[in-house]
Amino acid sequence: MSTVTEIQDAIDKLSGKEKTALAAWLESRETPFMSPEEEEVLLSRLDQASVELDAGKGVSLERVRTLVTKWATR
């Protein structure tokens, strides 16, 4: 198989289970969206935000919606 069309035709002939396995394999070959270090920083910040929200700090969802609407209309 040397063309995208041939590959697409072959994929069309696969069973649902085989297509799922192929999709998982293709996804595993992609470059990660963020580096492990960036992911660690993001998860740490999300953990901290969760702690702050549980402590009653932060902004309510209603307030966020109001602010986003305001920002979007600028």
C-alpha positions in Angstrom: 0.0 0.0 0.0 1.5 3.3 -1.0 -1.3 5.8 -1.3 -3.6 7.3 1.2 -6.6 6.1 -0.9 -5.3 2.5 -0.7 -4.8 2.8 3.0 -8.3 4.3 3.4 -9.8 1.4 1.3 -8.0 -1.1 3.5 -9.2 0.6 6.7 -12.8 0.4 5.4 -12.5 -3.4 5.3 -11.4 -3.7 8.9 -13.9 -4.8 11.6 -14.9 -2.3 14.3 -12.6 -3.9 16.8 -9.7 -3.7 14.3 -10.5 0.0 13.6 -10.5 0.7 17.3 -7.1 -1.0 17.7 -5.7 1.0 14.7 -7.0 4.2 16.1 -5.4 3.5 19.5 -2.1 2.7 17.8 -2.2 5.8 15.6 -3.0 8.0 18.7 0.0 6.4 20.5 2.3 7.6 17.7 1.3 11.2 18.0 3.5 13.8 19.6 2.2 14.6 23.1 0.4 17.9 23.4 2.5 18.9 26.3 5.8 17.7 27.7 5.8 15.7 30.9 7.1 18.7 32.8 4.3 20.9 31.5 1.7 18.3 32.4 3.1 18.0 35.9 2.9 21.8 36.3 -0.7 21.8 35.0 -1.8 19.0 37.3 -0.2 20.7 40.3 -2.0 24.0 39.5 -5.3 22.1 39.1 -4.7 20.4 42.5 -4.1 23.8 44.1 -7.2 25.3 42.5 -9.2 22.4 43.8 -7.9 22.9 47.3 -8.7 26.7 47.1 -12.2 26.0 45.8 -12.8 23.5 48.6 -11.7 26.2 51.1 -14.3 28.6 49.7 -11.9 30.7 47.7 -12.2 31.4 44.1 -14.9 32.7 41.8 -18.3 31.2 41.4 -19.4 29.7 38.1 -22.0 32.4 37.7 -19.3 35.1 38.0 -17.1 33.3 35.5 -20.0 33.2 33.0 -20.6 36.9 33.5 -16.9 37.8 33.0 -16.6 35.6 29.9 -19.6 37.1 28.3 -18.2 40.6 29.1 -14.8 39.7 27.6 -16.4 38.1 24.5 -18.3 41.3 23.7 -15.3 43.6 23.8 
